């Protein structure tokens, strides 16, 4: 700390600009007069998402003691997601948003403690607010009503639907992001009801209502201000719809578009049609409808039967004519294997990729292949057919999933030494924070998992099956790494922890004694109480309740009250029902733990 104190104020202020304002006060408040002066005269970005309760309480206490801190806060992130449930409500019980007079950016994630009318009142009082992010907050009023009279110019929401949108009114938004899903008709309503829109990003554009309305009704509602459009889809989209969309965006300069398949979407040869990736179609639309386009980024991926490969590759090659290479300098890379092919512009515009060992790369010789995927942070590493060197090296992966290669049935594949060697040659493991081991992947030996963990110093989250976890507990060295690294553990299985006998459950709790978050299945309430008692640093746990777990609210209250008195902890819990991909209703129990004040 002594050397740090010798740094000039300018350097310290630049350093503080990269930190969460809450962490700045937690680390530097009260150290000495100089640091107190510095941190009380800088703009603060206060992000409460995933903040521990003691840090949350300390910062709120500081604001109550020194109200001027509220004037420093320019961005605020409040969340009630798992791990921080109740913090947003606690914060809003102590402070009103209108007390933050310099607030320019506000993010609300899974907030359940305020309704739409309160939200509207808060926004009307924030005269400097320009950026609003609302994710999974379900207000009784429409988003339109909430933001209509606000000063917000940049809006991010999870979903927007036509029936909750513009009714003879316009919204003064210039930048809009829909982070989950948006229907086609709602897209047209954006063009009609947000005339100042310059930037639009949609993670998934649905054309389910393609025949449900008249597209011609919208052709006069051009988005003349729109300059940048980003659309990512995970399924096919009717090719003829793009002409209708681009007719309404004549001044578009930047277009990012992707259609990708990771688990499904087989292209059938008898359809004899791949118009979505037709280079001639795109060339015509760009030339006639969006002639001002300067930047075009795309990813088109097709899964097919073997006899279609030549047809697809021939179509892809049309993206390498003079129109693409000389006239616009839009260079493309084609990757293909025996089951799929993908073509994309460089740089690769997505942050995720599926990596297989049967992929071949075809691109211009001048393209540096080693830099193709520098922006990718999420990787599905498909471990089937690991029989030769991988074509990529991925240096910035944060989330790694070990998966079965698509299309090879349901028999588990073995992740062996050969697969590990290919992984090490293809991926820089040092940056990985989240390791997900698919239930159809069998780790051949705990020593292989140990070799992975030795190379992942930043790993803090792991998803694993009970079988793999139990076998891993036999290695003391691997258990040491688990204890040192893992803060969040997700145990994926249909069966619960009852398959782990009491001795192994004790070993599990000792191994993961530093665990802060846990997700698993439980069949017996005694197992749940054991976990809550012996994982002393646990802040939250999510339980998938089995059919054998007969735990009433009365029983749970009694057990948690008894355990809380013993441990001097308080418990907050909630039962929820969720539908899985097989349309089965599953019951989950979320429990949050806090020490008593």
Buried (B, 14 or more C-beta within 10 A) or exposed (E): EEEEEEEEEEEBBEEBEEBBBBBBBBEBBEEEEEBBEBBBEBBBBBBBBBBBBEBBBBBBEBBEEBEEBBBBBBBBBBBBBBBBBBBBBBBBEEBEBBBBEBBBBBBBBBBBBBBBEBBBBBBBBBEEBBBBBBBBBEBEEBBBBBBBEBBBBBBBBBBBBBEBBBEEEEBBBBBBBBBEBBBBBBBBBBBBBBBBBBBBBBBBBBBEEBEEBEBEEBEEBBBEBBBBBBBBBBEBBEBEBBEBBBBBBBBBBBBBBBBBBBEEBBBEBEEEEBEBBBBEBBBEBBEEBBEEBEBBBBBBBBBBEEEBBEBBBEBBBBBBEEBBBEEBEBBBBBBBBBBBBBBBBBEBBBBBBBBBBBBEEBBEEEBEBEEBBEEBBBBBBBBBBBEEEBBBBBBBBBBBBBBBBBEEEEEBBBBBEEBBEBBEEBBEBEBBBBBBBBBBBBBBBBEBBBBBBEBBEEBBBBBBBBBBBBBBBEBEEBBEBBBEBBBBBBBBBEBBBBEBEEEBBEBBBEBBBBBBBBBBBBBBBEBBBBBBBBBEEBBBBBBBBBEEBEBEEEEBEEBBEEBBEEBEBBBEBEEEEEEEEEEEEBBBBBBBBBEEE
